[in-house]
C-alpha cells in the first residue's frame, strides 16, 4: 500500500493486462496486424491466380500503343496507354470543375428561391427540388442524352443567328457549338502574366478591405479587383512575349535534374519527408502546450505522434535504400518504359516558351465562330469555336441539375440559420433585398453550409464516373477500353483508385482550408 506525502493512500496501479491504455494499444496493433495480414493474403492469392492464367501485373502498356479512338478530349487518337488515360483524366476534371461552378450557382439560386415571398417562385423551386432529388442521377443523365439526341441534323440552316456561311450557335444531334476564344501556342505566356495579375489583385483586395474597415472612403472592392484582373489580362495579351526568357530558365532547370547525382535527390527528398514529419509532431505538441508544460496526452495524440514518426522514418529509409525511386522522380530512369520525371516536365514547360513563340503578334487566344466541315455529312470542326459533344453535355447537365438540388437545400438551411435580427438590422439601415442577401445573409450562411456543400462537390466528382453510361471518354470509360485491349485490369483499377483518392482528398483539403478561413475567431 503506497502513501503520498500527506499520508493519503494512493490507488494501486493495475496489472498490465488490466490497464485500459495498454489494452487499447494492443487492440489497435492487433487490428492493424489483421488488416496487413488480409492484404498480404489477398495479394498472394492474386499473384497465384494470375500465374495460373499466365498473366502478370505490368504497367508497360502505358508506353505502348493501345489502338483505341476516343469520342472526346484534347487527343482522340492517343498513341500510348498513358496518353489515353491522360485524356480521360482531363475529361473528368473538365466535367468536375465546370460542374461544381455551375452547380453552386444554380444551387444558391434554388436555395434563395425556396425562401422567396413570391408564391410562384417558391412553389416552382420546391417542385423542382422534390422532383429532381428523387430521380436517380444515372436516369437523369440518360434522359438528357436521349433528349439531346432528338435534336435535328447538323446543317447550316440549323444554326442560330446566321452570319454569311456561318452561324453563332449550332444545336444538333451531333452536339452544341458556339463562339469561343480558342487558345493558341502563346497562351501559356499570357497565363504567367495573368497569374502575376491575380497576385496583384489579391493585394489590391487587401488594400481596399483596409479602406473599407477604416471608413476613409468608398471601397468598391469588387470593382477594384475586377479592374486589376482586366489590366493584367490586357497587358498579357499585348506583352506576353516578355516571358520568353522562361524558356531558358526551364531548360536550365531541366539540365540540373539531368546532371545532379542521384544521392543528392535521395538526401533532399529524405530531408523534406523528415521535416514534414517533424512539423506534424510539432503541431500536435503545440496544441498540448500549456504555461506549466505539456498537458495530458490522449490516445489520439500518441497515435498521431507515433504514426507520423514511424511513417516518416519508413519513407526516409525507402528513399535512401532505393535509389531508383529518386532517379525516376528526377527523370533519369524510365518508368513503365518511358521517362516522366521532373526533367521531362521542365522540358515540356520550356517548349511552351520556345523562341518561335516570343512574338507579340500571335494572340494568346483566337476568337472565332464555329465552322462546319464540307461533305455529305456535316460535322463541327474541332478547334474552331467551342464544341460540346452530346455525351459531354448530357453528363454535365445531369450532374449539375442533380447536385444543385442538394446544394440548394444546404443553402436554404444556412439562410434560415442566420439570425433574423441580422436581416432586420440590414433593412433598418436602408439595404435593399438584393444587397441584404449579398452583403449580410449569404456570407454568414456560407460559413455554415460550406462543409455539406463540400460533400456535394465530392459527390459530383465521383458521380462523373457514370460517364460510361453515355459513352463519354472519362477516366473510367477510357480505362475500361484500355484494359479490354491490353488485359491489364488490375493496374487500371489501381490507377482509378489512386486518381479518385487524390481527387477526393484534394477537394476535401480545399474545402477544409476555406472552412478554416471563414470560421469565426473567438477571443
C-alpha positions in Angstrom: 0.0 0.0 0.0 1.5 3.3 -1.2 1.0 6.6 0.7 1.7 10.2 -0.6 3.5 12.8 1.5 0.2 13.7 3.3 -0.4 10.1 4.3 -3.2 9.6 1.8 -3.5 6.1 0.3 -2.6 6.2 -3.4 -4.6 3.9 -5.7 -2.7 0.8 -6.8 -1.6 0.6 -10.3 -3.5 -2.3 -12.1 -1.5 -5.1 -13.7 -0.6 -4.5 -17.4 -3.3 -7.0 -18.6 -6.0 -4.9 -16.9 -4.5 -1.5 -17.8 -7.0 0.2 -20.1 -4.3 2.1 -22.0 -2.3 -1.0 -22.7 -5.5 -2.9 -23.8 -6.4 -0.2 -26.3 -2.9 -0.1 -27.7 -2.9 -3.9 -28.1 -6.3 -3.8 -29.7 -5.2 -1.2 -32.2 -2.0 -3.1 -33.1 -3.9 -6.3 -33.4 -6.4 -4.7 -35.8 -3.6 -3.3 -37.8 -1.9 -6.7 -38.0 -5.2 -8.3 -39.1 -5.6 -5.7 -41.9 -2.0 -6.2 -43.0 -2.4 -10.0 -43.0 -5.6 -9.9 -45.0 -3.9 -7.5 -47.5 -0.9 -9.9 -47.8 -3.2 -12.9 -48.2 -5.2 -11.2 -51.0 -2.1 -10.0 -52.8 -0.6 -13.6 -52.6 -3.8 -15.1 -53.9 -4.0 -12.6 -56.7 -0.4 -13.4 -57.8 -1.2 -17.1 -57.7 -4.3 -16.8 -59.8 -2.5 -14.6 -62.4 0.3 -17.1 -62.5 -2.1 -19.9 -63.3 -3.6 -17.8 -66.2 -0.1 -17.0 -67.4 -0.6 -13.3 -66.7 1.3 -10.7 -64.7 0.7 -7.2 -63.4 2.6 -4.8 -65.7 2.5 -1.1 -66.5 4.3 -1.4 -69.7 1.1 -0.7 -71.6 1.5 3.0 -70.5 4.2 3.4 -73.1 2.8 1.1 -75.8 0.2 1.8 -78.5 -3.3 0.6 -77.3 -5.1 1.1 -80.7 -8.1 3.0 -79.5 -10.0 6.1 -80.6 -11.8 8.3 -78.1 -15.0 10.2 -78.5 -13.9 13.4 -76.8 -10.8 15.1 -75.5 -7.7 17.0 -76.5 -6.3 13.9 -78.2 -8.9 11.5 -79.7 -6.2 9.2 -81.2 -3.7 8.5 -78.3 -0.5 6.7 -79.2 0.0 5.1 -75.8 -1.9 4.0 -72.7 -0.5 6.9 -70.8 -1.9 9.4 -73.3 -5.3 7.7 -73.3 -5.5 7.9 -69.5 -4.3 11.5 -69.6 -7.2 12.3 -71.9 -9.7 10.5 -69.6 -8.3 12.3 -66.5 -8.6 15.7 -68.3 -12.1 15.0 -69.4 -13.1 14.0 -65.8 -11.6 17.2 -64.5 -13.4 19.3 -67.1 -16.7 17.9 -66.1 -15.9 18.3 -62.4 -14.5 21.8 -62.4 -17.2 23.3 -64.7 -19.9 21.3 -63.0 -19.0 22.5 -59.5 -19.1 26.1 -60.6 -22.5 25.7 -62.4 -24.0 23.6 -59.5 -23.1 26.1 -56.8 -24.6 29.0 -58.8 -27.8 27.1 -59.6 -27.9 25.7 -56.1 -27.6 29.1 -54.5 -30.4 30.4 -56.7 -32.6 27.4 -55.8 -32.0 27.8 -52.1 -32.9 31.5 -52.1 -35.9 30.9 -54.4 -37.4 28.4 -52.0 -37.4 31.2 -49.3 -38.9 33.8 -51.7 -42.0 35.7 -50.7 -43.3 35.2 -54.3 -45.6 32.2 -54.2 -45.0 31.1 -57.8 -41.2 31.3 -57.4 -41.2 29.4 -54.1 -43.6 26.7 -55.3 -41.9 26.2 -58.6 -38.5 25.8 -56.9 -40.0 23.4 -54.4 -41.5 21.2 -57.2 -38.1 21.3 -59.0 -36.2 20.2 -55.8 -38.7 17.4 -54.8 -38.8 16.0 -58.3 -35.1 16.0 -59.2 -33.7 14.7 -56.0 -36.0 11.7 -56.1 -34.9 10.5 -59.5 -31.5 8.6 -59.7 -28.8 10.7 -61.3 -28.0 7.9 -63.8 -31.6 8.0 -65.1 -31.3 11.8 -65.5 -28.0 11.6 -67.4 -29.5 9.0 -69.8 -32.7 11.2 -70.1 -30.7 14.2 -71.2 -28.7 12.2 -73.7 -32.0 10.8 -75.3 -33.4 14.3 -75.3 -30.4 15.9 -77.0 -30.1 13.0 -79.5 -33.6 14.1 -80.6 -32.3 17.4 -81.9 -32.3 17.8 -85.7 -29.5 17.0 -88.2 -26.5 19.4 -88.4 -26.9 21.8 -91.3 -26.2 25.4 -91.9 -29.9 26.1 -91.7 -29.9 24.6 -88.2 -27.7 27.4 -86.9 -29.0 30.3 -84.9 -28.1 33.9 -85.9 -26.5 33.1 -89.2 -23.6 35.3 -90.3 -23.0 34.6 -94.0 -22.0 31.0 -94.4 -21.5 30.6 -90.6 -23.8 30.8 -87.5 -23.2 31.9 -84.0 -24.7 28.8 -82.4 -25.4 25.2 -83.6 -27.6 22.7 -81.7 -27.9 19.3 -83.3 -27.8 15.6 -82.6 -24.0 15.8 -83.1 -23.5 18.3 -80.4 -23.5 22.0 -79.5 -21.2 24.6 -80.9 -20.8 28.3 -80.1 -18.2 31.1 -80.4 -15.1 30.7 -78.2 -11.7 32.1 -77.6 -9.6 29.2 -78.8 -6.1 29.1 -77.1 -3.0 29.4 -79.3 0.6 28.3 -78.7 1.3 31.6 -76.8 -1.4 31.1 -74.2 1.0 29.9 -71.5 2.9 33.1 -71.7 -0.3 35.0 -71.1 -1.1 32.7 -68.2 2.1 33.6 -66.5 1.4 37.4 -66.7 -2.2 36.8 -65.6 -1.1 34.8 -62.6 1.0 37.8 -61.6 -2.1 39.8 -62.1 -4.1 37.5 -59.7 -1.5 38.1 -57.0 -1.7 41.8 -57.6 -5.5 41.7 -57.4 -5.2 39.9 -54.1 -3.0 42.7 -52.8 -5.5 45.3 -54.1 -8.3 43.4 -52.4 -6.5 43.6 -49.1 -5.9 47.3 -49.6 -9.5 48.1 -50.4 -10.7 46.0 -47.5 -8.5 48.1 -45.3 -10.0 51.2 -46.7 -13.5 49.8 -46.1 -12.7 48.9 -42.5 -11.1 52.3 -41.8 -14.1 54.1 -43.2 -12.0 56.6 -45.0 -13.8 56.4 -48.3 -15.9 54.3 -50.6 -14.1 51.0 -51.0 -15.7 49.4 -54.2 -13.7 46.2 -53.5 -15.2 44.2 -56.4 -14.7 47.0 -58.9 -11.0 47.4 -58.0 -10.3 43.7 -58.1 -12.0 43.2 -61.5 -10.2 46.3 -62.8 -6.8 44.8 -61.7 -7.6 41.4 -63.4 -8.7 43.3 -66.6 -5.4 45.3 -66.7 -3.4 42.1 -66.2 -5.3 40.4 -69.0 -4.7 43.3 -71.4 -1.0 43.5 -70.5 -0.7 39.8 -71.0 -2.5 40.0 -74.4 0.0 42.5 -75.9 3.2 41.9 -73.9 3.2 38.1 -73.4 6.4 37.8 -75.4 8.2 39.3 -72.4 8.1 35.9 -70.7 10.1 34.3 -73.5 13.2 34.2 -71.1 11.4 31.5 -69.1 12.3 29.1 -72.0 16.0 29.3 -70.9 15.1 29.1 -67.2 13.1 25.9 -67.7 15.8 24.4 -69.9 18.5 25.2 -67.3 16.3 23.6 -64.6 15.8 20.5 -66.7 19.6 20.3 -67.2 20.1 20.4 -63.4 17.8 17.4 -62.9 19.8 15.6 -65.5 23.3 16.3 -64.1 22.8 16.3 -60.3 23.8 13.0 -58.7 21.1 10.7 -57.5 22.4 10.8 -53.9 21.5 14.5 -53.8 17.9 13.7 -54.6 17.8 11.0 -52.0 19.1 13.3 -49.3 16.9 16.2 -50.4 13.7 14.1 -50.5 14.6 12.4 -47.2 15.1 15.8 -45.6 11.8 17.1 -46.9 10.0 14.0 -45.6 11.7 14.3 -42.2 10.8 17.9 -42.0 7.1 17.3 -42.8 7.0 14.5 -40.1 8.7 16.9 -37.7 6.1 19.6 -38.4 3.2 17.2 -37.9 4.6 16.2 -34.5 5.5 19.7 -33.6 1.9 20.9 -34.4 0.4 18.3 -32.2 2.8 19.2 -29.3 1.9 22.9 -29.7 -1.8 22.1 -29.2 -1.0 20.4 -25.9 1.5 23.0 -24.6 0.5 25.0 -21.5 2.3 27.6 -19.4 3.1 24.8 -17.0 4.4 22.4 -19.6 2.6 19.9 -21.8 -1.0 18.8 -20.9 -2.1 15.2 -20.7 -1.7 13.3 -23.9 -4.7 11.4 -25.1 -4.5 8.2 -27.1 -5.3 10.1 -30.3 -2.3 12.4 -29.6 0.0 9.4 -29.1 -1.3 7.7 -32.3 -0.7 10.8 -34.4 2.8 11.4 -33.0 3.9 7.8 -33.3 2.3 7.3 -36.7 3.9 10.5 -38.1 7.3 9.4 -36.7 7.1 5.9 -38.0 5.8 6.8 -41.4 8.4 9.5 -41.8 11.2 7.1 -40.8 10.0 4.4 -43.2 9.7 6.8 -46.1 13.2 8.1 -45.4 14.6 4.5 -45.3 12.8 3.7 -48.6 14.3 6.7 -50.4 17.8 6.2 -49.0 17.9 2.4 -49.9 16.0 2.5 -53.2 17.9 4.9 -55.5 15.7 4.0 -58.4 12.7 5.8 -57.0 14.6 9.1 -56.7 16.1 8.6 -60.2 12.6 8.1 -61.6 11.3 11.2 -59.9 14.2 13.2 -61.3 13.6 11.8 -64.7 16.9 9.9 -65.0 15.3 6.4 -65.0 12.4 5.1 -67.0 9.1 4.1 -65.5 7.0 1.6 -67.5 9.2 2.1 -70.5 9.0 5.9 -70.5 10.8 8.8 -68.8 8.3 11.0 -67.0 10.2 12.8 -64.1 10.9 16.4 -63.3 13.5 16.7 -66.1 10.9 15.9 -68.7 8.3 18.1 -67.0 10.6 21.1 -67.2 11.4 20.3 -70.8 7.7 20.4 -71.6 7.5 23.8 -69.8 10.4 25.1 -71.9 8.7 24.0 -75.1 5.7 26.3 -74.2 8.0 29.3 -74.1 10.2 28.5 -77.2 12.0 31.1 -79.2 9.4 30.8 -82.0 6.7 31.8 -79.6 8.2 35.0 -78.3 6.1 37.0 -80.8 3.6 39.6 -79.6 1.8 39.4 -82.9 0.5 36.0 -82.1 -2.5 36.5 -79.8 -2.8 34.0 -76.8 -6.5 33.4 -77.8 -8.1 33.4 -81.2 -11.8 34.4 -81.1 -13.8 32.7 -83.8 -17.2 31.3 -84.8 -18.0 27.6 -85.1 -17.3 26.1 -88.6 -19.0 23.2 -90.3 -16.9 20.8 -92.4 -17.8 20.2 -96.0 -19.0 16.9 -97.3 -22.1 14.7 -97.5 -22.4 14.6 -93.7 -21.5 17.8 -92.0 -19.5 17.9 -88.8 -18.4 20.6 -86.5 -14.7 21.4 -87.0 -12.7 20.9 -83.8 -10.5 23.8 -82.5 -12.8 26.4 -84.1 -15.4 27.8 -81.7 -16.3 25.6 -78.8 -17.8 22.2 -79.4 -19.7 20.2 -76.7 -20.4 16.6 -77.7 -23.8 15.2 -76.8 -22.1 12.7 -74.4 -20.3 15.5 -72.5 -23.3 17.8 -72.3 -25.7 15.1 -71.2 -23.3 14.1 -68.4 -22.6 17.7 -67.4 -26.2 18.7 -67.4 -27.3 15.6 -65.4 -24.7 16.1 -62.7 -25.3 19.9 -62.4 -29.1 19.6 -62.3 -28.9 16.8 -59.7 -26.2 18.2 -57.5 -27.6 21.7 -57.4 -30.7 20.4 -55.7 -28.7 19.3 -52.6 -26.6 22.4 -52.6 -29.8 24.5 -52.7 -31.2 22.7 -49.7 -27.9 23.3 -47.8 -28.0 27.0 -48.8 -31.7 27.2 -47.7 -30.8 25.7 -44.3 -27.9 28.1 -44.0 -30.0 31.2 -44.7 -32.6 30.0 -42.1 -29.8 29.6 -39.6 -28.8 33.3 -39.8 -30.4 35.2 -37.0 -33.5 37.2 -38.1 -32.1 40.2 -36.4 -29.3 40.4 -39.0 -31.9 40.9 -41.8 -33.9 43.4 -39.7 -30.7 45.4 -39.0 -29.8 45.4 -42.7 -33.3 46.6 -43.7 -33.2 49.2 -40.9 -30.1 50.9 -42.4 -31.7 51.0 -45.9 -30.3 48.0 -47.7 -32.4 46.6 -50.5 -33.3 42.8 -50.5 -30.6 42.0 -53.0 -28.0 43.9 -51.0 -29.1 42.3 -47.8 -28.6 38.8 -49.3 -25.3 39.6 -50.9 -23.7 41.6 -48.1 -25.2 40.1 -44.9 -27.2 36.9 -45.2 -25.3 34.8 -47.8 -21.8 35.5 -46.4 -22.9 34.2 -43.0 -24.9 31.3 -44.5 -21.9 30.0 -46.5 -19.9 29.9 -43.3 -22.4 27.4 -42.0 -23.1 25.4 -45.2 -19.6 25.0 -46.6 -19.0 21.5 -45.1 -22.2 20.0 -46.5 -21.6 21.8 -49.9 -18.1 20.3 -49.9 -19.7 16.8 -49.6 -21.8 17.6 -52.7 -18.6 18.6 -54.6 -17.2 15.2 -53.8 -20.4 13.5 -54.9 -20.3 15.3 -58.2 -16.7 14.3 -58.7 -17.3 10.7 -58.1 -20.7 10.6 -59.9 -18.8 11.7 -63.0 -17.7 8.0 -63.4 -21.3 7.4 -64.7 -20.0 8.9 -68.0 -19.5 5.3 -69.2 -23.4 5.0 -69.4 -23.4 7.7 -72.2 -20.1 6.8 -73.8 -18.2 9.9 -72.7 -14.5 9.4 -72.5 -13.8 9.9 -68.8 -11.1 8.0 -66.9 -13.4 5.1 -66.2 -14.6 4.6 -69.8 -11.1 5.1 -71.2 -9.6 2.7 -68.6 -12.1 0.0 -69.4 -11.3 0.3 -73.1 -7.6 0.1 -72.3 -7.8 -3.0 -70.2 -10.1 -4.6 -72.8 -7.3 -4.1 -75.3 -4.3 -5.0 -73.0 -5.8 -7.3 -70.4 -4.2 -5.3 -67.6 -7.3 -4.8 -65.4 -5.5 -4.7 -62.1 -3.2 -1.8 -63.0 -6.2 0.1 -64.4 -8.1 -0.4 -61.2 -5.1 0.8 -59.2 -5.0 4.0 -61.4 -8.7 4.5 -60.9 -8.4 4.2 -57.1 -5.3 6.4 -57.0 -7.0 9.1 -59.1 -10.3 9.3 -57.2 -8.4 9.1 -53.9 -6.2 12.0 -54.8 -9.1 14.0 -56.3 -11.3 13.5 -53.3 -8.6 14.3 -50.8 -7.6 17.4 -52.8 -11.2 18.7 -52.9 -11.6 18.0 -49.2 -8.4 19.9 -48.4 -9.6 22.9 -50.4 -13.0 22.9 -48.7 -11.4 22.5 -45.3 -8.9 25.3 -46.0 -11.7 27.8 -46.8 -13.8 26.4 -43.9 -11.0 27.4 -41.6 -10.6 30.8 -43.3 -14.4 31.5 -42.9 -14.5 30.3 -39.3 -15.3 32.9 -36.6 -12.2 33.7 -34.5 -13.2 33.5 -30.8 -11.5 35.5 -28.1 
